[in-house]
Amino acid sequence: MKNDNREQGSTTLDVKLFTSPREVTDDDLRGCSVVVVDVLRSSSTIVAGLAAGAREVIPVLTPAEGGKLAGRAERGISLLCGEREGKKIDGFDLGNSPLEYTPERVNGRILIFSSTNGSVAILRARVAEHVYVGGFNNFGAVIKRLIEDRNPVVVICAGKLEQFSIEDFVCGGKFINALETRTKRHLGLSDGARAAALLHRHFDGSIASLLKSSNHGRYLSSLGFDEDIDYCARVDVHPIVPTFVEGKIKGYKPDGSPLGESALSQG
């Protein structure tokens, strides 16, 4: 049976939000456009890497899997990237700080990426029709793609170790509120989506303070990543839509065309 939301002229857009990947089933994802949100910090780091000219990002679940993949890659073309407990993995080239992902380090490279929460959420979404990585940094670009897809929308919050993270929840709410104001269709919201939209309205205008006061924000601050937190709170830094297809994340412009080799960084 066809999903009514996919029919020409449908007036209802179903929108669901999950607070962690463990809540999601394959049936929740099929035929949907998914945005994976990991505000602190995988969403921002993946966007920053693509903006700096990385060829693609390959998410993997474990460092060991990343090492095997790097061993099979063309010599000198790949970088091992990622973190555990917020810190760069031993033996890896880069951690999970978006500020590390400069053109000098990543331009033209394949980034093999393993993070505690973000990689898990991205890979969980693989059965969806479209999978995007979104955060505050690339919010405008991703919302444009979600609206143009005309599919039911699923927001997956990466959370922290399968637990609720307020920063991901509020960012998910920002996507839902924008869908409500920018599309002419009625939204059929899940309870999670409705709650996230309400909480975003409360915190809109104080996102940086929210990130700094969140549990994970305070932990990252204790590790010396205050600049990362400020960066992750910035809205629409990059007009980039990271899109996960066949195991790889590649960068696209908001109109759906490939990024190419030039960065689209605006700051």
TIZA-594728 format. One record per residue (C-alpha): residue number from 1; residue in one letter; x, y, z. Coordinates in Angstrom, 3 decimals. Each point is the difference from the previous one (the first is absolute). Example, Ala and Ser with C-alpha at 12.3 -4.5 7.8 and 13.67 -1.06 7.14 Angstrom:
TIZA-594728
+-----+------+----------+----------+----------+
!  nr ! rest !        x !        y !        z !
+-----+------+----------+----------+----------+
!   1 !    a !   12.300 !   -4.500 !    7.800 !
!   2 !    s !    1.370 !    3.440 !   -0.660 !
+-----+------+----------+----------+----------+
end
This chain:
TIZA-594728
+-----+------+----------+----------+----------+
!  nr ! rest !        x !        y !        z !
+-----+------+----------+----------+----------+
!   1 !    m !    0.000 !    0.000 !    0.000 !
!   2 !    k !    1.308 !    3.435 !   -0.888 !
!   3 !    n !    0.631 !    2.503 !    2.767 !
!   4 !    d !   -2.627 !    2.741 !   -0.238 !
!   5 !    n !    2.694 !    2.617 !    0.624 !
!   6 !    r !    1.667 !   -0.954 !   -3.246 !
!   7 !    e !   -3.122 !    0.549 !   -2.109 !
!   8 !    q !   -0.259 !    3.094 !   -2.153 !
!   9 !    g !   -2.106 !    2.589 !    1.757 !
!  10 !    s !    0.297 !   -1.529 !    3.480 !
!  11 !    t !   -0.483 !    2.624 !    2.703 !
!  12 !    t !    1.515 !   -1.887 !    2.949 !
!  13 !    l !    3.710 !   -0.449 !    0.668 !
!  14 !    d !    0.772 !   -2.585 !    2.682 !
!  15 !    v !    2.929 !    0.972 !    2.215 !
!  16 !    k !    1.555 !   -2.194 !    2.678 !
!  17 !    l !    2.852 !    0.656 !    2.394 !
!  18 !    f !    1.969 !   -2.618 !    1.936 !
!  19 !    t !    2.242 !    0.916 !    2.906 !
!  20 !    s !    2.530 !   -2.749 !   -0.737 !
!  21 !    p !    0.726 !   -2.516 !   -2.775 !
!  22 !    r !   -1.055 !   -2.927 !    2.196 !
!  23 !    e !   -3.627 !    1.135 !   -0.207 !
!  24 !    v !   -0.119 !   -0.233 !   -3.792 !
!  25 !    t !   -1.215 !   -2.977 !   -2.041 !
!  26 !    d !    0.454 !   -0.608 !   -3.715 !
!  27 !    d !   -3.735 !    0.509 !   -0.485 !
!  28 !    d !    0.351 !    3.525 !    1.414 !
!  29 !    l !    2.521 !    0.840 !   -2.720 !
!  30 !    r !   -1.106 !   -1.542 !   -3.272 !
!  31 !    g !   -1.144 !    2.562 !   -2.549 !
!  32 !    c !    1.035 !    2.880 !    2.264 !
!  33 !    s !    2.488 !    2.840 !   -0.072 !
!  34 !    v !    2.116 !   -0.159 !    3.156 !
!  35 !    v !    2.112 !    2.674 !    1.622 !
!  36 !    v !    2.533 !   -1.286 !    2.518 !
!  37 !    v !    0.822 !    2.596 !    2.650 !
!  38 !    d !    3.137 !   -0.163 !    2.154 !
!  39 !    v !    0.599 !    3.611 !    1.018 !
!  40 !    l !    3.016 !   -0.680 !    2.251 !
!  41 !    r !    1.820 !   -0.678 !   -2.266 !
!  42 !    s !   -0.280 !   -2.446 !   -2.893 !
!  43 !    s !   -2.502 !    2.000 !   -2.070 !
!  44 !    s !    2.224 !    3.082 !    0.084 !
!  45 !    t !    3.180 !   -2.001 !   -0.571 !
!  46 !    i !   -1.343 !   -1.818 !   -3.060 !
!  47 !    v !   -1.267 !    3.259 !   -1.474 !
!  48 !    a !    3.319 !    1.734 !    0.719 !
!  49 !    g !    1.937 !   -2.812 !   -1.668 !
!  50 !    l !   -2.097 !    0.136 !   -3.160 !
!  51 !    a !    0.185 !    3.788 !   -0.043 !
!  52 !    a !    3.788 !   -0.245 !    0.182 !
!  53 !    g !    0.079 !   -2.186 !   -3.104 !
!  54 !    a !   -0.102 !   -3.564 !    1.298 !
!  55 !    r !   -0.967 !   -2.401 !   -2.776 !
!  56 !    e !   -2.364 !   -1.995 !    2.220 !
!  57 !    v !   -0.569 !   -1.192 !    3.553 !
!  58 !    i !   -0.412 !   -3.704 !    0.741 !
!  59 !    p !   -1.638 !   -0.651 !    3.385 !
!  60 !    v !    1.005 !   -3.178 !    1.821 !
!  61 !    l !   -1.090 !   -1.418 !    3.341 !
!  62 !    t !    3.381 !   -0.869 !    1.496 !
!  63 !    p !    3.614 !    1.183 !   -0.197 !
!  64 !    a !    1.032 !   -3.506 !   -1.018 !
!  65 !    e !   -2.387 !    0.099 !   -2.958 !
!  66 !    g !    1.428 !    3.378 !   -0.938 !
!  67 !    g !    3.546 !   -1.314 !    0.104 !
!  68 !    k !   -0.855 !   -2.911 !   -2.291 !
!  69 !    l !   -1.708 !    2.310 !   -2.459 !
!  70 !    a !    2.953 !    2.395 !   -0.014 !
!  71 !    g !    2.329 !   -2.915 !   -0.684 !
!  72 !    r !   -1.928 !   -0.806 !   -3.176 !
!  73 !    a !   -0.183 !    3.621 !   -1.190 !
!  74 !    e !    2.327 !    1.595 !   -2.491 !
!  75 !    r !    3.183 !    0.928 !    1.842 !
!  76 !    g !    0.106 !    3.587 !    1.210 !
!  77 !    i !   -3.578 !    0.783 !   -0.976 !
!  78 !    s !   -1.855 !   -0.897 !    3.218 !
!  79 !    l !    0.046 !    1.395 !    3.530 !
!  80 !    l !   -1.176 !   -1.776 !    3.128 !
!  81 !    c !   -2.263 !    2.322 !    1.949 !
!  82 !    g !   -2.053 !   -0.277 !    3.150 !
!  83 !    e !   -0.263 !   -0.056 !    3.761 !
!  84 !    r !   -0.801 !   -2.016 !    3.062 !
!  85 !    e !   -1.107 !    1.831 !    3.145 !
!  86 !    g !    0.533 !    3.254 !   -1.905 !
!  87 !    k !    3.701 !   -0.635 !   -0.582 !
!  88 !    k !    1.826 !   -0.876 !   -3.202 !
!  89 !    i !    0.410 !   -3.753 !   -0.406 !
!  90 !    d !    3.588 !   -1.182 !    0.470 !
!  91 !    g !    1.707 !   -0.388 !   -3.349 !
!  92 !    f !   -2.617 !    2.027 !   -1.891 !
!  93 !    d !    0.857 !    3.054 !   -2.082 !
!  94 !    l !   -2.805 !    2.278 !    1.202 !
!  95 !    g !   -2.474 !    0.073 !    2.854 !
!  96 !    n !   -3.550 !    1.339 !    0.005 !
!  97 !    s !    0.718 !    3.720 !    0.213 !
!  98 !    p !   -1.371 !    1.862 !   -3.033 !
!  99 !    l !    2.818 !    2.528 !    0.393 !
! 100 !    e !    2.537 !   -2.712 !   -0.899 !
! 101 !    y !   -1.576 !   -0.559 !   -3.405 !
! 102 !    t !    1.819 !    2.650 !   -2.011 !
! 103 !    p !    0.643 !   -0.038 !   -3.761 !
! 104 !    e !    3.673 !   -0.630 !    0.726 !
! 105 !    r !   -0.872 !   -3.229 !    1.815 !
! 106 !    v !   -2.965 !   -1.430 !   -1.876 !
! 107 !    n !   -0.298 !    1.444 !   -3.523 !
! 108 !    g !   -0.318 !   -2.847 !   -2.498 !
! 109 !    r !    0.140 !   -2.653 !    2.724 !
! 110 !    i !   -2.348 !   -2.810 !    1.010 !
! 111 !    l !   -0.942 !    0.310 !    3.661 !
! 112 !    i !   -0.654 !   -3.305 !    1.777 !
! 113 !    f !   -2.041 !    1.135 !    2.968 !
! 114 !    s !   -0.872 !   -1.761 !    3.245 !
! 115 !    s !   -1.705 !    1.915 !    2.798 !
! 116 !    t !   -1.698 !   -1.259 !    3.123 !
! 117 !    n !   -3.497 !    1.127 !   -0.975 !
! 118 !    g !   -0.132 !    1.644 !   -3.424 !
! 119 !    s !    1.300 !   -2.928 !   -2.039 !
! 120 !    v !   -2.457 !   -2.341 !    1.701 !
! 121 !    a !   -2.961 !    2.244 !   -0.824 !
! 122 !    i !    1.010 !    0.478 !   -3.629 !
! 123 !    l !    0.455 !   -3.704 !   -0.618 !
! 124 !    r !   -3.291 !   -0.771 !    1.725 !
! 125 !    a !   -1.805 !    2.181 !   -2.547 !
! 126 !    r !    1.367 !   -1.776 !   -3.064 !
! 127 !    v !   -3.295 !   -1.590 !   -1.120 !
! 128 !    a !   -1.706 !    3.393 !   -0.435 !
! 129 !    e !   -0.580 !    1.458 !   -3.461 !
! 130 !    h !    2.203 !    3.016 !    0.787 !
! 131 !    v !    2.382 !    0.501 !    2.925 !
! 132 !    y !    1.423 !    3.426 !    0.819 !
! 133 !    v !    2.298 !    1.179 !    2.785 !
! 134 !    g !   -1.269 !    3.202 !    1.567 !
! 135 !    g !    0.735 !    2.420 !    2.797 !
! 136 !    f !   -0.131 !    3.695 !    0.671 !
! 137 !    n !    2.968 !    0.658 !   -2.325 !
! 138 !    n !   -1.773 !   -1.199 !   -3.152 !
! 139 !    f !   -3.604 !    0.338 !    1.110 !
! 140 !    g !   -1.266 !    2.099 !   -2.937 !
! 141 !    a !    1.436 !   -2.302 !   -2.654 !
! 142 !    v !   -1.429 !   -3.161 !    1.547 !
! 143 !    i !   -3.472 !    1.413 !    0.614 !
! 144 !    k !   -0.164 !    0.976 !   -3.666 !
! 145 !    r !    0.742 !   -3.590 !   -1.042 !
! 146 !    l !   -2.551 !   -1.437 !    2.433 !
! 147 !    i !   -2.731 !    2.244 !   -1.377 !
! 148 !    e !    0.865 !   -0.725 !   -3.624 !
! 149 !    d !    0.084 !   -3.776 !    0.560 !
! 150 !    r !   -3.703 !   -0.031 !    0.961 !
! 151 !    n !    0.562 !   -3.218 !    1.969 !
! 152 !    p !   -1.056 !   -0.726 !    3.567 !
! 153 !    v !    2.760 !    1.369 !    2.249 !
! 154 !    v !    1.824 !   -1.779 !    2.810 !
! 155 !    v !    2.397 !    1.804 !    2.331 !
! 156 !    i !    2.451 !   -2.289 !    1.785 !
! 157 !    c !    1.778 !    1.575 !    2.945 !
! 158 !    a !    3.355 !   -1.691 !    0.543 !
! 159 !    g !   -0.199 !    0.577 !    3.752 !
! 160 !    k !    2.805 !   -1.154 !    2.250 !
! 161 !    l !    0.547 !   -3.712 !    0.546 !
! 162 !    e !   -3.629 !   -0.656 !   -1.013 !
! 163 !    q !   -1.271 !    2.566 !    2.493 !
! 164 !    f !   -1.859 !    3.296 !   -0.468 !
! 165 !    s !    2.063 !    3.104 !   -0.875 !
! 166 !    i !   -1.748 !    3.341 !    0.284 !
! 167 !    e !    2.116 !    1.700 !   -2.670 !
! 168 !    d !   -0.963 !   -2.580 !   -2.657 !
! 169 !    f !   -3.641 !    0.121 !    1.077 !
! 170 !    v !   -0.184 !    3.799 !   -0.272 !
! 171 !    c !    1.765 !   -0.004 !   -3.378 !
! 172 !    g !   -2.476 !   -2.616 !   -1.200 !
! 173 !    g !   -2.760 !    2.308 !    1.189 !
! 174 !    k !    1.457 !    2.774 !   -2.133 !
! 175 !    f !   -0.380 !   -2.181 !   -3.093 !
! 176 !    i !   -3.586 !   -0.825 !    0.934 !
! 177 !    n !   -0.972 !    3.626 !    0.617 !
! 178 !    a !    1.517 !    0.976 !   -3.340 !
! 179 !    l !   -1.966 !   -2.727 !   -1.768 !
! 180 !    e !   -3.147 !    1.406 !    1.588 !
! 181 !    t !    0.689 !    3.591 !   -1.107 !
! 182 !    r !    1.536 !   -0.665 !   -3.428 !
! 183 !    t !   -2.212 !   -2.706 !   -1.456 !
! 184 !    k !   -3.620 !    0.432 !   -0.971 !
! 185 !    r !   -0.840 !   -3.492 !    1.214 !
! 186 !    h !   -1.538 !   -0.920 !    3.323 !
! 187 !    l !    2.467 !   -1.823 !    2.268 !
! 188 !    g !   -0.946 !   -3.274 !    1.630 !
! 189 !    l !    2.376 !    0.084 !    2.962 !
! 190 !    s !    1.018 !   -2.836 !    2.280 !
! 191 !    d !    0.035 !    0.833 !    3.705 !
! 192 !    g !    3.783 !    0.201 !   -0.090 !
! 193 !    a !   -0.061 !    2.417 !   -2.925 !
! 194 !    r !   -2.619 !    2.172 !    1.685 !
! 195 !    a !    1.975 !    0.143 !    3.265 !
! 196 !    a !    3.230 !    0.887 !   -1.827 !
! 197 !    a !   -1.718 !    2.807 !   -1.883 !
! 198 !    l !   -1.333 !    1.447 !    3.247 !
! 199 !    l !    3.378 !   -0.192 !    1.732 !
! 200 !    h !    1.746 !    1.659 !   -2.951 !
! 201 !    r !   -2.397 !    2.947 !    0.242 !
! 202 !    h !    1.035 !    0.379 !    3.626 !
! 203 !    f !    3.742 !   -0.044 !   -0.720 !
! 204 !    d !    0.046 !    1.762 !   -3.379 !
! 205 !    g !    2.234 !    3.033 !    0.419 !
! 206 !    s !    2.163 !   -1.614 !    2.679 !
! 207 !    i !    1.447 !   -2.982 !   -1.851 !
! 208 !    a !    3.613 !    0.703 !    0.977 !
! 209 !    s !   -0.937 !    0.141 !    3.670 !
! 210 !    l !   -1.980 !   -3.231 !   -0.330 !
! 211 !    l !    2.954 !   -1.843 !   -1.541 !
! 212 !    k !    2.390 !    1.252 !    2.671 !
! 213 !    s !   -2.336 !   -0.999 !    2.837 !
! 214 !    s !   -0.893 !   -3.432 !   -1.388 !
! 215 !    n !    1.605 !   -3.047 !    1.580 !
! 216 !    h !    2.111 !   -0.746 !   -3.057 !
! 217 !    g !    0.863 !    3.659 !   -0.471 !
! 218 !    r !    1.340 !    0.203 !    3.546 !
! 219 !    y !    1.980 !   -3.184 !   -0.560 !
! 220 !    l !    1.541 !    1.328 !   -3.213 !
! 221 !    s !    0.832 !    3.249 !    1.772 !
! 222 !    s !    1.864 !   -1.981 !    2.659 !
! 223 !    l !    2.116 !   -1.460 !   -2.830 !
! 224 !    g !    0.806 !    3.475 !   -1.342 !
! 225 !    f !   -2.426 !    0.042 !   -2.962 !
! 226 !    d !   -1.775 !    3.287 !    0.753 !
! 227 !    e !    0.686 !    1.306 !   -3.516 !
! 228 !    d !   -1.615 !   -3.113 !   -1.451 !
! 229 !    i !   -3.163 !    0.653 !    2.000 !
! 230 !    d !   -0.182 !    3.580 !   -1.277 !
! 231 !    y !    0.530 !   -1.218 !   -3.558 !
! 232 !    c !   -2.692 !   -2.687 !    0.246 !
! 233 !    a !   -2.526 !    2.626 !    1.189 !
! 234 !    r !    0.415 !    2.150 !   -3.111 !
! 235 !    v !   -2.897 !   -0.125 !   -2.446 !
! 236 !    d !    0.437 !   -0.335 !   -3.781 !
! 237 !    v !    3.776 !    0.156 !   -0.143 !
! 238 !    h !    0.072 !   -2.366 !   -2.988 !
! 239 !    p !   -2.612 !   -0.453 !   -2.773 !
! 240 !    i !    0.785 !   -3.704 !   -0.210 !
! 241 !    v !   -2.198 !   -3.112 !    0.114 !
! 242 !    p !    2.069 !   -3.061 !    1.005 !
! 243 !    t !   -1.799 !   -2.932 !   -1.610 !
! 244 !    f !    0.559 !   -3.635 !    0.957 !
! 245 !    v !   -0.229 !   -2.349 !   -2.979 !
! 246 !    e !    1.394 !   -3.519 !   -0.338 !
! 247 !    g !    2.151 !    0.288 !    3.096 !
! 248 !    k !    1.513 !    3.392 !   -0.796 !
! 249 !    i !   -0.860 !    3.582 !    0.926 !
! 250 !    k !    0.518 !    2.503 !   -2.789 !
! 251 !    g !   -0.682 !    3.710 !   -0.061 !
! 252 !    y !   -2.744 !    1.605 !   -2.064 !
! 253 !    k !   -1.223 !    3.527 !   -0.472 !
! 254 !    p !   -3.532 !    0.871 !    1.144 !
! 255 !    d !   -1.243 !   -0.372 !   -3.588 !
! 256 !    g !    1.194 !   -3.620 !   -0.047 !
! 257 !    s !    3.064 !    0.500 !   -2.195 !
! 258 !    p !    3.388 !   -1.398 !    1.129 !
! 259 !    l !    2.353 !    2.289 !    1.869 !
! 260 !    g !    2.973 !   -0.686 !   -2.214 !
! 261 !    e !    3.464 !    0.588 !    1.328 !
! 262 !    s !   -0.385 !    3.605 !    1.137 !
! 263 !    a !   -1.063 !    0.679 !    3.556 !
! 264 !    l !   -3.239 !    1.853 !    0.675 !
! 265 !    s !    1.155 !    1.307 !    3.365 !
! 266 !    q !   -1.413 !    3.388 !    0.924 !
! 267 !    g !    1.889 !    0.442 !    3.225 !
+-----+------+----------+----------+----------+
end
